[in-house]
Amino acid sequence: MTVFTKIINGEIPCYKIAEDENFFAFLDINPNAKGHTLCVPKQEIDKLFDLDDTTYLGLMQFSKKIAAALKKTVPCDRIGMTVIGLEVPHAHVHLIPLNEMREMTFKHKVNLTKEEFEVLAKEIQANL
Ligand code: AMP
């Protein structure tokens, strides 16, 4: 079972943003930028392009909704999207509020307190 399945099942805590029948969104614990969010299909499949078409397109649609709420919440030029998956073998989309290119590098990280994560998650939820 992946760490993301444990999060989806409520066995590991997260800063949850949204959930529907098939998808789940929460804040990345080691963000490239404030608001860095992960959108995950509940189905545990490692690689994005191994998802069936319905799940793949559904993940994009779900991510688009979350991105709109992120854009409203976090001052930024735009929301960047990337898929990596080298750390957690459970398909997920990274949504990252961007002002500069280094925020897409995964070497530039920001620190947020537990309280800041909690407030941010609530603000994004309120903008959904
Ligand atoms: P990757 O699999 O390379 O796309 O990276 C996995 C991402 O998941 C990284 O950005 C991690 O910071 C993030 N991550 C790993 N464990 C957790 C967790 N328990 N809660 C939130 N984010 C996590």
Backbone and ligand atoms as CSV (ligand in chain L), in Angstrom:
chain,resi,resn,atom,element,x,y,z
A,1,MET,N,N,0.850,-1.202,0.000
A,1,MET,CA,C,0.000,0.000,0.000
A,1,MET,C,C,0.885,1.251,0.000
A,2,THR,N,N,0.570,2.226,-0.864
A,2,THR,CA,C,1.415,3.427,-0.933
A,2,THR,C,C,1.056,4.407,0.196
A,3,VAL,N,N,1.978,5.325,0.459
A,3,VAL,CA,C,1.741,6.359,1.466
A,3,VAL,C,C,0.510,7.184,1.077
A,4,PHE,N,N,0.260,7.348,-0.213
A,4,PHE,CA,C,-0.912,8.136,-0.630
A,4,PHE,C,C,-2.205,7.372,-0.365
A,5,THR,N,N,-2.197,6.052,-0.543
A,5,THR,CA,C,-3.388,5.260,-0.207
A,5,THR,C,C,-3.665,5.358,1.288
A,6,LYS,N,N,-2.592,5.354,2.091
A,6,LYS,CA,C,-2.780,5.493,3.546
A,6,LYS,C,C,-3.377,6.859,3.882
A,7,ILE,N,N,-2.943,7.896,3.167
A,7,ILE,CA,C,-3.505,9.236,3.373
A,7,ILE,C,C,-4.988,9.236,2.983
A,8,ILE,N,N,-5.288,8.669,1.816
A,8,ILE,CA,C,-6.678,8.627,1.323
A,8,ILE,C,C,-7.564,7.865,2.307
A,9,ASN,N,N,-7.026,6.797,2.892
A,9,ASN,CA,C,-7.791,5.987,3.859
A,9,ASN,C,C,-7.838,6.612,5.245
A,10,GLY,N,N,-7.135,7.718,5.445
A,10,GLY,CA,C,-7.135,8.382,6.751
A,10,GLY,C,C,-6.197,7.741,7.763
A,11,GLU,N,N,-5.305,6.875,7.289
A,11,GLU,CA,C,-4.378,6.206,8.218
A,11,GLU,C,C,-3.169,7.082,8.514
A,12,ILE,N,N,-2.888,8.047,7.622
A,12,ILE,CA,C,-1.798,9.010,7.807
A,12,ILE,C,C,-2.439,10.392,7.649
A,13,PRO,N,N,-2.085,11.346,8.534
A,13,PRO,CA,C,-2.714,12.665,8.415
A,13,PRO,C,C,-2.220,13.437,7.198
A,14,CYS,N,N,-3.042,14.363,6.737
A,14,CYS,CA,C,-2.625,15.243,5.647
A,14,CYS,C,C,-3.378,16.553,5.780
A,15,TYR,N,N,-2.945,17.540,5.005
A,15,TYR,CA,C,-3.671,18.799,4.922
A,15,TYR,C,C,-4.567,18.689,3.691
A,16,LYS,N,N,-5.768,18.170,3.950
A,16,LYS,CA,C,-6.679,17.830,2.850
A,16,LYS,C,C,-7.299,19.074,2.227
A,17,ILE,N,N,-7.452,19.048,0.927
A,17,ILE,CA,C,-8.101,20.152,0.224
A,17,ILE,C,C,-9.453,19.714,-0.329
A,18,ALA,N,N,-9.497,18.568,-0.968
A,18,ALA,CA,C,-10.768,18.130,-1.555
A,18,ALA,C,C,-10.727,16.642,-1.842
A,19,GLU,N,N,-11.933,16.107,-1.995
A,19,GLU,CA,C,-12.062,14.682,-2.295
A,19,GLU,C,C,-13.365,14.472,-3.043
A,20,ASP,N,N,-13.370,13.610,-4.036
A,20,ASP,CA,C,-14.644,13.137,-4.572
A,20,ASP,C,C,-14.580,11.623,-4.636
A,21,GLU,N,N,-15.464,11.028,-5.401
A,21,GLU,CA,C,-15.540,9.566,-5.401
A,21,GLU,C,C,-14.210,8.926,-5.845
A,22,ASN,N,N,-13.537,9.581,-6.783
A,22,ASN,CA,C,-12.371,8.943,-7.406
A,22,ASN,C,C,-11.026,9.616,-7.161
A,23,PHE,N,N,-11.045,10.847,-6.648
A,23,PHE,CA,C,-9.798,11.615,-6.545
A,23,PHE,C,C,-9.670,12.306,-5.189
A,24,PHE,N,N,-8.437,12.661,-4.861
A,24,PHE,CA,C,-8.148,13.234,-3.538
A,24,PHE,C,C,-7.045,14.278,-3.732
A,25,ALA,N,N,-7.176,15.444,-3.072
A,25,ALA,CA,C,-6.144,16.495,-3.171
A,25,ALA,C,C,-5.714,16.932,-1.776
A,26,PHE,N,N,-4.418,17.112,-1.603
A,26,PHE,CA,C,-3.872,17.552,-0.317
A,26,PHE,C,C,-2.568,18.294,-0.567
A,27,LEU,N,N,-2.148,19.067,0.448
A,27,LEU,CA,C,-0.916,19.849,0.310
A,27,LEU,C,C,0.305,18.954,0.380
A,28,ASP,N,N,1.270,19.216,-0.507
A,28,ASP,CA,C,2.554,18.513,-0.455
A,28,ASP,C,C,3.272,18.941,0.826
A,29,ILE,N,N,3.793,17.971,1.542
A,29,ILE,CA,C,4.416,18.229,2.850
A,29,ILE,C,C,5.785,18.920,2.718
A,30,ASN,N,N,6.369,18.846,1.548
A,30,ASN,CA,C,7.691,19.470,1.319
A,30,ASN,C,C,7.596,20.364,0.071
A,31,PRO,N,N,6.868,21.487,0.214
A,31,PRO,CA,C,6.461,22.242,-0.984
A,31,PRO,C,C,7.578,23.003,-1.696
A,32,ASN,N,N,7.486,23.015,-3.013
A,32,ASN,CA,C,8.374,23.852,-3.837
A,32,ASN,C,C,8.001,25.328,-3.664
A,33,ALA,N,N,6.722,25.565,-3.432
A,33,ALA,CA,C,6.211,26.923,-3.249
A,33,ALA,C,C,4.959,26.806,-2.390
A,34,LYS,N,N,4.580,27.906,-1.754
A,34,LYS,CA,C,3.379,27.895,-0.924
A,34,LYS,C,C,2.170,27.497,-1.783
A,35,GLY,N,N,1.421,26.499,-1.328
A,35,GLY,CA,C,0.241,26.055,-2.067
A,35,GLY,C,C,0.469,24.811,-2.919
A,36,HIS,N,N,1.703,24.328,-2.969
A,36,HIS,CA,C,2.034,23.106,-3.734
A,36,HIS,C,C,1.087,21.977,-3.299
A,37,THR,N,N,0.348,21.478,-4.268
A,37,THR,CA,C,-0.731,20.516,-3.981
A,37,THR,C,C,-0.571,19.267,-4.832
A,38,LEU,N,N,-0.983,18.144,-4.289
A,38,LEU,CA,C,-0.955,16.876,-5.027
A,38,LEU,C,C,-2.385,16.409,-5.285
A,39,CYS,N,N,-2.663,16.022,-6.506
A,39,CYS,CA,C,-3.968,15.472,-6.881
A,39,CYS,C,C,-3.758,14.014,-7.262
A,40,VAL,N,N,-4.495,13.139,-6.609
A,40,VAL,CA,C,-4.213,11.700,-6.673
A,40,VAL,C,C,-5.480,10.908,-6.999
A,41,PRO,N,N,-5.415,9.969,-7.929
A,41,PRO,CA,C,-6.553,9.062,-8.089
A,41,PRO,C,C,-6.583,8.087,-6.923
A,42,LYS,N,N,-7.764,7.763,-6.452
A,42,LYS,CA,C,-7.854,6.827,-5.314
A,42,LYS,C,C,-7.355,5.434,-5.708
A,43,GLN,N,N,-7.547,5.119,-6.972
A,43,GLN,CA,C,-7.046,3.846,-7.498
A,43,GLN,C,C,-5.517,3.868,-7.434
A,44,GLU,N,N,-4.926,2.824,-6.868
A,44,GLU,CA,C,-3.468,2.821,-6.668
A,44,GLU,C,C,-2.764,2.253,-7.896
A,45,ILE,N,N,-2.388,3.172,-8.784
A,45,ILE,CA,C,-1.641,2.785,-9.996
A,45,ILE,C,C,-0.404,3.657,-10.036
A,46,ASP,N,N,0.733,3.067,-10.308
A,46,ASP,CA,C,2.015,3.784,-10.223
A,46,ASP,C,C,2.109,4.912,-11.246
A,47,LYS,N,N,2.016,4.582,-12.516
A,47,LYS,CA,C,2.391,5.549,-13.552
A,47,LYS,C,C,1.189,6.222,-14.214
A,48,LEU,N,N,1.283,7.539,-14.354
A,48,LEU,CA,C,0.186,8.343,-14.906
A,48,LEU,C,C,-0.357,7.764,-16.203
A,49,PHE,N,N,0.553,7.407,-17.113
A,49,PHE,CA,C,0.094,6.983,-18.432
A,49,PHE,C,C,-0.347,5.520,-18.467
A,50,ASP,N,N,-0.347,4.866,-17.294
A,50,ASP,CA,C,-0.971,3.536,-17.184
A,50,ASP,C,C,-2.419,3.640,-16.702
A,51,LEU,N,N,-2.859,4.852,-16.325
A,51,LEU,CA,C,-4.258,5.010,-15.904
A,51,LEU,C,C,-5.169,4.753,-17.107
A,52,ASP,N,N,-6.357,4.201,-16.837
A,52,ASP,CA,C,-7.314,4.080,-17.941
A,52,ASP,C,C,-7.750,5.490,-18.348
A,53,ASP,N,N,-8.263,5.636,-19.558
A,53,ASP,CA,C,-8.572,6.970,-20.102
A,53,ASP,C,C,-9.532,7.749,-19.206
A,54,THR,N,N,-10.534,7.075,-18.682
A,54,THR,CA,C,-11.533,7.762,-17.860
A,54,THR,C,C,-10.885,8.332,-16.605
A,55,THR,N,N,-10.034,7.543,-15.963
A,55,THR,CA,C,-9.371,8.006,-14.740
A,55,THR,C,C,-8.374,9.112,-15.064
A,56,TYR,N,N,-7.644,8.937,-16.163
A,56,TYR,CA,C,-6.667,9.954,-16.585
A,56,TYR,C,C,-7.357,11.296,-16.843
A,57,LEU,N,N,-8.435,11.257,-17.626
A,57,LEU,CA,C,-9.139,12.506,-17.958
A,57,LEU,C,C,-9.826,13.073,-16.712
A,58,GLY,N,N,-10.336,12.199,-15.870
A,58,GLY,CA,C,-10.956,12.638,-14.618
A,58,GLY,C,C,-9.947,13.318,-13.710
A,59,LEU,N,N,-8.735,12.800,-13.670
A,59,LEU,CA,C,-7.680,13.395,-12.841
A,59,LEU,C,C,-7.344,14.800,-13.348
A,60,MET,N,N,-7.314,14.949,-14.674
A,60,MET,CA,C,-7.029,16.274,-15.248
A,60,MET,C,C,-8.146,17.259,-14.913
A,61,GLN,N,N,-9.382,16.787,-15.008
A,61,GLN,CA,C,-10.545,17.639,-14.714
A,61,GLN,C,C,-10.552,18.046,-13.234
A,62,PHE,N,N,-10.290,17.084,-12.372
A,62,PHE,CA,C,-10.229,17.336,-10.925
A,62,PHE,C,C,-9.088,18.321,-10.635
A,63,SER,N,N,-7.930,18.114,-11.251
A,63,SER,CA,C,-6.767,18.988,-11.021
A,63,SER,C,C,-7.058,20.416,-11.477
A,64,LYS,N,N,-7.819,20.542,-12.552
A,64,LYS,CA,C,-8.163,21.872,-13.069
A,64,LYS,C,C,-8.984,22.662,-12.045
A,65,LYS,N,N,-9.919,21.986,-11.412
A,65,LYS,CA,C,-10.746,22.638,-10.377
A,65,LYS,C,C,-9.882,23.082,-9.200
A,66,ILE,N,N,-8.986,22.207,-8.789
A,66,ILE,CA,C,-8.115,22.531,-7.654
A,66,ILE,C,C,-7.193,23.692,-8.035
A,67,ALA,N,N,-6.684,23.668,-9.275
A,67,ALA,CA,C,-5.784,24.734,-9.737
A,67,ALA,C,C,-6.487,26.090,-9.705
A,68,ALA,N,N,-7.757,26.123,-10.074
A,68,ALA,CA,C,-8.501,27.392,-10.054
A,68,ALA,C,C,-8.607,27.923,-8.623
A,69,ALA,N,N,-8.869,27.039,-7.686
A,69,ALA,CA,C,-8.960,27.459,-6.275
A,69,ALA,C,C,-7.593,27.914,-5.755
A,70,LEU,N,N,-6.553,27.213,-6.192
A,70,LEU,CA,C,-5.184,27.591,-5.781
A,70,LEU,C,C,-4.845,28.988,-6.292
A,71,LYS,N,N,-5.178,29.239,-7.547
A,71,LYS,CA,C,-4.859,30.525,-8.173
A,71,LYS,C,C,-5.558,31.667,-7.439
A,72,LYS,N,N,-6.790,31.393,-6.974
A,72,LYS,CA,C,-7.539,32.412,-6.239
A,72,LYS,C,C,-6.930,32.667,-4.871
A,73,THR,N,N,-6.267,31.647,-4.316
A,73,THR,CA,C,-5.820,31.707,-2.928
A,73,THR,C,C,-4.404,32.234,-2.781
A,74,VAL,N,N,-3.517,31.771,-3.641
A,74,VAL,CA,C,-2.088,32.072,-3.475
A,74,VAL,C,C,-1.660,33.079,-4.549
A,75,PRO,N,N,-1.130,34.233,-4.158
A,75,PRO,CA,C,-0.671,35.184,-5.163
A,75,PRO,C,C,0.446,34.551,-6.007
A,76,CYS,N,N,0.234,34.470,-7.317
A,76,CYS,CA,C,1.234,33.861,-8.186
A,76,CYS,C,C,0.941,34.264,-9.625
A,77,ASP,N,N,1.922,34.032,-10.468
A,77,ASP,CA,C,1.729,34.349,-11.884
A,77,ASP,C,C,0.799,33.343,-12.549
A,78,ARG,N,N,0.985,32.053,-12.192
A,78,ARG,CA,C,0.212,30.973,-12.801
A,78,ARG,C,C,0.408,29.697,-11.978
A,79,ILE,N,N,-0.433,28.705,-12.271
A,79,ILE,CA,C,-0.263,27.403,-11.609
A,79,ILE,C,C,0.466,26.474,-12.579
A,80,GLY,N,N,1.608,25.975,-12.153
A,80,GLY,CA,C,2.345,24.996,-12.947
A,80,GLY,C,C,1.876,23.590,-12.608
A,81,MET,N,N,2.010,22.709,-13.577
A,81,MET,CA,C,1.621,21.312,-13.350
A,81,MET,C,C,2.754,20.401,-13.807
A,82,THR,N,N,3.061,19.405,-12.987
A,82,THR,CA,C,4.060,18.433,-13.413
A,82,THR,C,C,3.740,17.066,-12.825
A,83,VAL,N,N,4.273,16.054,-13.463
A,83,VAL,CA,C,4.123,14.689,-12.967
A,83,VAL,C,C,5.512,14.077,-12.907
A,84,ILE,N,N,5.872,13.544,-11.733
A,84,ILE,CA,C,7.191,12.920,-11.596
A,84,ILE,C,C,7.006,11.464,-11.142
A,85,GLY,N,N,6.777,11.270,-9.849
A,85,GLY,CA,C,6.488,9.920,-9.380
A,85,GLY,C,C,7.712,9.078,-9.062
A,86,LEU,N,N,8.881,9.719,-8.972
A,86,LEU,CA,C,10.089,8.945,-8.643
A,86,LEU,C,C,10.142,8.573,-7.165
A,87,GLU,N,N,9.386,9.307,-6.332
A,87,GLU,CA,C,9.424,9.044,-4.888
A,87,GLU,C,C,8.254,8.162,-4.440
A,88,VAL,N,N,7.072,8.487,-4.902
A,88,VAL,CA,C,5.886,7.729,-4.474
A,88,VAL,C,C,5.251,7.056,-5.694
A,89,PRO,N,N,5.234,5.715,-5.700
A,89,PRO,CA,C,4.722,4.988,-6.879
A,89,PRO,C,C,3.196,4.906,-6.906
A,90,HIS,N,N,2.577,6.080,-6.903
A,90,HIS,CA,C,1.103,6.170,-6.946
A,90,HIS,C,C,0.817,7.440,-7.746
A,91,ALA,N,N,0.272,7.284,-8.946
A,91,ALA,CA,C,0.128,8.411,-9.889
A,91,ALA,C,C,-0.393,9.661,-9.188
A,92,HIS,N,N,0.217,10.795,-9.468
A,92,HIS,CA,C,-0.235,12.065,-8.889
A,92,HIS,C,C,0.248,13.237,-9.733
A,93,VAL,N,N,-0.573,14.291,-9.691
A,93,VAL,CA,C,-0.255,15.538,-10.382
A,93,VAL,C,C,0.218,16.542,-9.329
A,94,HIS,N,N,1.362,17.172,-9.587
A,94,HIS,CA,C,1.806,18.285,-8.742
A,94,HIS,C,C,1.234,19.575,-9.316
A,95,LEU,N,N,0.554,20.355,-8.491
A,95,LEU,CA,C,0.129,21.706,-8.885
A,95,LEU,C,C,0.938,22.686,-8.052
A,96,ILE,N,N,1.637,23.586,-8.730
A,96,ILE,CA,C,2.574,24.463,-8.012
A,96,ILE,C,C,2.352,25.921,-8.413
A,97,PRO,N,N,1.938,26.761,-7.446
A,97,PRO,CA,C,1.823,28.195,-7.736
A,97,PRO,C,C,3.203,28.755,-8.092
A,98,LEU,N,N,3.311,29.346,-9.280
A,98,LEU,CA,C,4.621,29.747,-9.794
A,98,LEU,C,C,4.773,31.256,-9.923
A,99,ASN,N,N,5.934,31.724,-9.513
A,99,ASN,CA,C,6.377,33.073,-9.863
A,99,ASN,C,C,7.699,33.028,-10.611
A,100,GLU,N,N,8.462,31.972,-10.370
A,100,GLU,CA,C,9.760,31.857,-11.043
A,100,GLU,C,C,10.072,30.389,-11.358
A,101,MET,N,N,10.921,30.201,-12.354
A,101,MET,CA,C,11.214,28.869,-12.875
A,101,MET,C,C,11.776,27.932,-11.807
A,102,ARG,N,N,12.561,28.464,-10.869
A,102,ARG,CA,C,13.190,27.571,-9.877
A,102,ARG,C,C,12.151,26.838,-9.023
A,103,GLU,N,N,10.917,27.368,-8.988
A,103,GLU,CA,C,9.882,26.696,-8.194
A,103,GLU,C,C,9.442,25.370,-8.833
A,104,MET,N,N,9.866,25.126,-10.040
A,104,MET,CA,C,9.577,23.836,-10.690
A,104,MET,C,C,10.756,22.860,-10.562
A,105,THR,N,N,11.812,23.243,-9.851
A,105,THR,CA,C,13.017,22.409,-9.867
A,105,THR,C,C,13.040,21.310,-8.811
A,106,PHE,N,N,12.204,21.396,-7.776
A,106,PHE,CA,C,12.217,20.427,-6.669
A,106,PHE,C,C,13.518,20.493,-5.875
A,107,LYS,N,N,14.286,21.555,-6.093
A,107,LYS,CA,C,15.460,21.801,-5.249
A,107,LYS,C,C,15.198,23.048,-4.422
A,108,HIS,N,N,14.300,23.868,-4.921
A,108,HIS,CA,C,13.889,25.072,-4.192
A,108,HIS,C,C,12.673,24.709,-3.345
A,109,LYS,N,N,12.823,24.782,-2.025
A,109,LYS,CA,C,11.734,24.377,-1.134
A,109,LYS,C,C,11.392,25.518,-0.187
A,110,VAL,N,N,10.155,25.545,0.289
A,110,VAL,CA,C,9.764,26.535,1.299
A,110,VAL,C,C,9.312,25.806,2.563
A,111,ASN,N,N,9.506,26.459,3.693
A,111,ASN,CA,C,9.093,25.884,4.974
A,111,ASN,C,C,7.808,26.542,5.447
A,112,LEU,N,N,6.850,25.718,5.815
A,112,LEU,CA,C,5.609,26.231,6.391
A,112,LEU,C,C,5.402,25.538,7.735
A,113,THR,N,N,4.838,26.280,8.700
A,113,THR,CA,C,4.517,25.654,9.975
A,113,THR,C,C,3.219,24.849,9.818
A,114,LYS,N,N,2.959,23.998,10.804
A,114,LYS,CA,C,1.725,23.203,10.804
A,114,LYS,C,C,0.516,24.132,10.699
A,115,GLU,N,N,0.582,25.224,11.460
A,115,GLU,CA,C,-0.526,26.180,11.442
A,115,GLU,C,C,-0.694,26.821,10.055
A,116,GLU,N,N,0.411,27.174,9.433
A,116,GLU,CA,C,0.343,27.772,8.092
A,116,GLU,C,C,-0.256,26.785,7.079
A,117,PHE,N,N,0.138,25.507,7.182
A,117,PHE,CA,C,-0.444,24.477,6.305
A,117,PHE,C,C,-1.959,24.389,6.530
A,118,GLU,N,N,-2.358,24.396,7.804
A,118,GLU,CA,C,-3.786,24.237,8.135
A,118,GLU,C,C,-4.610,25.406,7.595
A,119,VAL,N,N,-4.098,26.621,7.811
A,119,VAL,CA,C,-4.804,27.822,7.349
A,119,VAL,C,C,-4.907,27.810,5.826
A,120,LEU,N,N,-3.798,27.492,5.173
A,120,LEU,CA,C,-3.742,27.460,3.709
A,120,LEU,C,C,-4.751,26.462,3.138
A,121,ALA,N,N,-4.789,25.268,3.701
A,121,ALA,CA,C,-5.725,24.237,3.212
A,121,ALA,C,C,-7.160,24.739,3.336
A,122,LYS,N,N,-7.468,25.385,4.448
A,122,LYS,CA,C,-8.838,25.920,4.645
A,122,LYS,C,C,-9.145,27.021,3.631
A,123,GLU,N,N,-8.160,27.882,3.377
A,123,GLU,CA,C,-8.374,28.988,2.418
A,123,GLU,C,C,-8.618,28.437,1.009
A,124,ILE,N,N,-7.839,27.433,0.626
A,124,ILE,CA,C,-8.014,26.844,-0.715
A,124,ILE,C,C,-9.399,26.194,-0.807
A,125,GLN,N,N,-9.766,25.463,0.233
A,125,GLN,CA,C,-11.101,24.816,0.280
A,125,GLN,C,C,-12.207,25.842,0.097
A,126,ALA,N,N,-12.034,26.986,0.771
A,126,ALA,CA,C,-13.071,28.030,0.712
A,126,ALA,C,C,-13.193,28.617,-0.696
A,127,ASN,N,N,-12.159,28.505,-1.495
A,127,ASN,CA,C,-12.182,29.045,-2.855
A,127,ASN,C,C,-12.571,28.021,-3.927
A,128,LEU,N,N,-12.902,26.817,-3.486
A,128,LEU,CA,C,-13.284,25.769,-4.447
A,128,LEU,C,C,-14.664,26.040,-5.040
L,1,AMP,P1,P,7.288,12.263,-6.684
L,1,AMP,O1,O,6.844,10.846,-6.405
L,1,AMP,O2,O,8.723,12.332,-7.113
L,1,AMP,O3,O,6.359,12.982,-7.625
L,1,AMP,O4,O,7.247,13.053,-5.301
L,1,AMP,C1,C,6.340,12.731,-4.281
L,1,AMP,C2,C,5.885,13.991,-3.583
L,1,AMP,O5,O,5.067,13.602,-2.499
L,1,AMP,C3,C,7.021,14.856,-2.995
L,1,AMP,O6,O,6.866,16.198,-3.446
L,1,AMP,C4,C,6.818,14.728,-1.479
L,1,AMP,O7,O,7.125,15.910,-0.781
L,1,AMP,C5,C,5.342,14.389,-1.391
L,1,AMP,N1,N,5.005,13.603,-0.202
L,1,AMP,C6,C,5.582,12.446,0.202
L,1,AMP,N2,N,4.996,11.998,1.337
L,1,AMP,C7,C,4.009,12.893,1.637
L,1,AMP,C8,C,3.062,13.002,2.700
L,1,AMP,N3,N,2.985,12.076,3.677
L,1,AMP,N4,N,2.235,14.069,2.719
L,1,AMP,C9,C,2.299,15.013,1.744
L,1,AMP,N5,N,3.172,14.964,0.714
L,1,AMP,C10,C,4.025,13.920,0.666
